[in-house]
Amino acid sequence: MTAHKLTCESTGVRLDKFLADAGLELSRSMAVTLIENGNVTVNGKPCSKKQKLSAGDTVDVTVPDAEPYEAKAEQIPLDIIYEDADLLVVNKPKGMVVHPAAGNYEGTLVNALLWHCGDSLSGINGVLRPGIVHRIDKDTSGLLIVAKNDRTHKGLAEQIKAHSFTREYEAVVFGSLRDDEGTVDAPIGRHPVDRKKMCVTQKNSKNAVTHYRVLSRYKGYTHIRCVLETGRTHQIRVHMAYLGHPVAGDPVYGVKNERVPFSGQCLHAKKIGFVHPVMGAYMEFDSELPPYFQAFLHKLQNISK
């Protein structure tokens, strides 16, 4: 356990924001968790995350020691694009789950990272997701950044929140998009009936913006590039389905009986860019389209002749 005693110097600041900005290397979500677990008091009294502080308020914070992570390290090959003392960029294959969950406690990216990095992973996201700053779905391939320490994790998370984190994807979608480029600006929230799905909705949602551009057209399909302005769960998959052009092979949001069968969504996180939280330099990485993606494009080219 590590205890901190802080004094607020201004009035009207929300408690969770105050903690995130207090230099404790806590993300806002981690600050909220500490508050909800009773690890934070204001002037010796329990508090809520929305509580607004006054100048002179005393905030006591107890940060518990990281829980031991019981998932075993596994010697799974990783396609590491870049690595230094603070972070690494991994090219995740299609079919690999990012972090352990029910039904997938082995063979995940986290299991592989534990073998490769040992104890050198950020603990901000807890014992189930050490080092994971953002995630991509099991059947989405491509670039993912992993933080080795909490300072790096917090710095990257702040860039994602500020929409200064570059994320470009390529996808094949069903049907022919009318326009060669466009923007989908539609909020995304949990589906009201199927809680495993997301949907475009005004209720309990967050703003979501996806920019897309057509790269090539085929008979019944379109190859596109998507640039994320925000990073909501299943954002590209939900937005393209909302347009009536779901990602090819998408088992959740796609169409049944597609003309060219494809298993798992044809979606690849191709480019990632960010300012290194420690070195301060902008870094950008690009990856080639994986063999499964190229094979599908080749098949579409043949049927479009």
Secondary structure as GFF3:
##gff-version 3
##sequence-region A 1 305
A	DSSP	beta_strand	2	7	.	.	.	ID=ss1
A	DSSP	alpha_helix	15	20	.	.	.	ID=ss2
A	DSSP	alpha_helix	28	36	.	.	.	ID=ss3
A	DSSP	beta_strand	40	42	.	.	.	ID=ss4
A	DSSP	beta_strand	58	63	.	.	.	ID=ss5
A	DSSP	beta_strand	80	83	.	.	.	ID=ss6
A	DSSP	beta_strand	87	92	.	.	.	ID=ss7
A	DSSP	alpha_helix	109	117	.	.	.	ID=ss8
A	DSSP	beta_strand	141	147	.	.	.	ID=ss9
A	DSSP	alpha_helix	150	161	.	.	.	ID=ss10
A	DSSP	beta_strand	166	174	.	.	.	ID=ss11
A	DSSP	beta_strand	181	185	.	.	.	ID=ss12
A	DSSP	beta_strand	188	190	.	.	.	ID=ss13
A	DSSP	beta_strand	198	200	.	.	.	ID=ss14
A	DSSP	beta_strand	205	206	.	.	.	ID=ss15
A	DSSP	beta_strand	209	218	.	.	.	ID=ss16
A	DSSP	beta_strand	221	228	.	.	.	ID=ss17
A	DSSP	alpha_helix	235	242	.	.	.	ID=ss18
A	DSSP	beta_strand	267	275	.	.	.	ID=ss19
A	DSSP	beta_strand	282	286	.	.	.	ID=ss20
A	DSSP	alpha_helix	291	303	.	.	.	ID=ss21
###
